[in-house]
Amino acid sequence: MAKYFLKNRWKQCILEVTMSELQICSDSLLENFAERLKVCGHPVRLKLLCMIEKEDACVTELWRCLNQSQPVISQHLAVLKDKGIVEAQIEGNKRIYSICDPFVRKIVHSLEAGGEEPLLEPLHTVSK
């Protein structure tokens, strides 16, 4: 049982709510978050995302920095692009990748900040 304190100008009271009465996110939203987390959870993809967030980069720069083969990096970028997490802009003969998913960008920023940044804002606040 969770307790929430409600305050208004005239009185203060305690609202008791059971866990089954609380709904933080819809099931479809949670499934969407879970899918994106699963895609980003691979260590190579996570490294790619951290590198891309610091500076938009092309495949050649990424595979050289990660000491991986070009096909491996291209396959991971294709998965991230297919899921709408990164996008590629063509500049000359290069594809420059950047993160286009705001949720994933927050995750990467949180990782870079040592986990200090909140990933989600509260969906419901109780105040009266």
N, C-alpha and C positions, 0 to 999 in steps of 0.2 A: 504494500500500500504506500503510495507516494503522497506527500503532503505539500500543498502549495499555499503560500501566504498571499492573500489578496488584500490590497490596501486601497481605500478610497478616502475621500475627505471626512466621512462620518464615522467609519468603523473599520476594524481590522478583524478578519476571520480566517479560519483555516479550511481549505477545501481538500477533502480526502478523495483521492482517485485511485482506483485499482489499475494495475498494469494493463489489463485487457481493455480498459477504457481509453488509454493513451494511444494515439496514432501519430508517429513521428513522420513517416513518409508513406506514400502509397506503395503497394506491392510492385506496380510497374516501374515506379521511380527507383525503388531499391534494386530491382532486376537490372535496370539500365546502369546504375552505379556499379553493380557487381560485374557486369559484362566488361565495362571499361577498366575496372580494377584488374580483372583477370588478364585482359590484353596487355595492360601496362606492367603486369607483375613479373614478366620474364626479365631476368637481369640484363640481358643485352638491350632490350627495348627500353628499360628504365635508364640505362646509361645513355642511350641515344636521345631520349627525351631531355635528360639533364643537359647534354651537350647542345642540343638544338635550342633549348630555352635560353642558354647563355648567349648564343649567337647562331642565327640562321646559317645552315651549313649544307653543302652538297655531299653526295655519297662518297666521293673520293676523300674529302676531308674527314668524314666520319670513320670510314674503314681504316684509314691510316692512324687516326688517334686511338681507335679501339683495338688495333692490331688484329682485325678480323678480315676475312676475305670479302671482296666486293659483293659476290652473290649472297653471302650471309646477311650483310647489312641491307642490301636491296630487298631481300625477302622480309626482314623485320620491318623495314619502312613500308613495304606494300601492305602488311597486316595492319599497321598503324593508320595508314591512309585509307584502307578499306573500311575501317571502323570509324572514320571521321575524326581521328585524334590529331593527325598531322595533315598538312596540305603542302603541295609542291608548286612553286612558281618556276617557270622556265626562263632562264637568263642565258642567252646564247646557246651553248651546248650543254649547260648544266641545269639540273633540277635543284632548286634551293628549298629545303624543307623548313617548316615552322609549325609550332603547335597551334591548332585552331580550336581545341576543346578547352573551354574555360575551367571546367572541373579538373582536368588533367594538369592544366597550367598551375592551378592552386596546389595540387599534390606536389608537383616539381618544386614550386616555391617553398612549400613546407619542408621538403627534404633538404633543400639548400639552406634553410634556416634552422636545421637541426630538429625539425618537428615542432617548432614553436608556434607556427602560424595555424589558425583554425582552418579546417578544410570545408566545413559546412557552417552556415549561419543557422541559428535556431529558426525552425519553421513556425513554431507557435510560441507566443509569449502570453502569460496570464497577467493581466493588469486591469484594474477597474478603479 
